[in-house]
């Protein structure tokens, strides 16, 4: 399945618009990861633990969106938008990623 952020694809024609599809992922960030990430933030550098969690959440959200599109009979999702949010704070922070787009049939 083709997944793109563009709303128009050069050389492709949308023969049918099937509607909005979306996927969400909310992952809890472990308290130990939070602790070590905060230390890394103080001394500088990248937080590999958070980067890994964000990638994982993005993949889950896109997979859910793609599955929903396939159920509708789509062969592509266009105009995909990814949103990232943190929920909570302190040792109870969670990462949320949502993916949404338009399921279409390319002719």
C-alpha positions in Angstrom: 0.0 0.0 0.0 1.3 3.4 -0.9 1.4 5.9 2.0 2.2 9.5 1.2 2.0 13.0 2.7 1.2 14.5 -0.7 -2.4 15.1 -1.7 -1.7 14.6 -5.5 0.6 12.0 -7.0 2.3 12.7 -10.3 1.3 10.2 -12.9 -1.4 8.6 -10.8 -5.1 9.2 -10.9 -7.4 8.8 -7.9 -10.4 6.8 -9.1 -12.2 6.7 -5.8 -12.0 8.5 -2.5 -13.0 6.2 0.4 -12.7 8.6 3.3 -10.7 9.5 6.3 -8.6 6.8 8.0 -6.6 7.1 11.2 -4.5 5.2 13.7 -3.3 6.1 17.1 -0.7 4.8 19.5 -0.2 5.8 23.1 2.9 4.3 24.8 3.9 4.7 28.4 7.5 5.8 28.9 9.2 3.8 31.6 10.2 5.7 34.8 13.8 4.5 34.4 13.9 5.7 30.8 12.5 9.1 32.0 15.2 9.3 34.7 18.1 8.6 32.3 16.6 10.8 29.6 16.4 13.7 32.1 20.1 13.2 33.0 21.0 13.1 29.3 19.0 16.3 28.8 21.0 18.0 31.6 24.4 16.9 30.2 23.4 17.2 26.5 23.0 14.6 23.8 20.2 12.7 22.3 17.7 10.5 24.2 17.8 7.2 22.4 15.1 5.8 24.7 12.6 8.4 23.7 13.6 8.3 20.0 13.0 4.5 20.0 9.6 4.9 21.7 8.6 7.6 19.2 9.6 5.4 16.2 7.6 2.5 17.7 4.5 4.6 18.3 4.7 6.1 14.7 4.9 2.6 13.2 1.9 1.4 15.2 -0.2 4.4 14.3 0.7 4.0 10.6 0.0 0.2 10.7 -3.5 0.9 12.2 -4.3 3.5 9.7 -3.1 1.2 6.8 -5.2 -1.7 8.2 -8.3 0.6 8.3 -7.6 1.7 4.7 -7.3 -1.9 3.5 -10.6 -2.8 5.1 -12.2 -0.1 3.0 -10.6 -1.5 -0.2 -8.0 1.2 -0.6 -4.6 0.7 -2.3 -3.2 4.0 -1.1 -3.5 6.6 1.7 -2.8 10.2 0.6 -2.4 13.5 2.5 -1.1 11.6 5.6 -0.5 13.8 8.7 1.4 12.6 11.7 0.9 14.3 15.1 3.0 13.9 18.2 1.9 14.7 21.8 3.0 14.0 25.3 0.4 13.3 27.9 0.8 13.6 31.6 4.0 14.7 33.3 6.7 13.6 35.8 7.1 9.9 36.1 3.7 9.2 34.4 4.4 10.7 31.0 3.0 9.0 27.9 3.8 9.4 24.2 1.0 9.7 21.7 1.3 9.6 18.0 -1.7 9.8 15.6 -1.7 9.2 11.9 -4.5 10.3 9.6 -5.0 10.5 5.9 -7.5 9.9 3.0 -8.0 6.3 1.8 -8.2 6.1 -2.0 -8.2 3.8 -4.9 -5.6 4.7 -7.5 -6.6 3.9 -11.1 
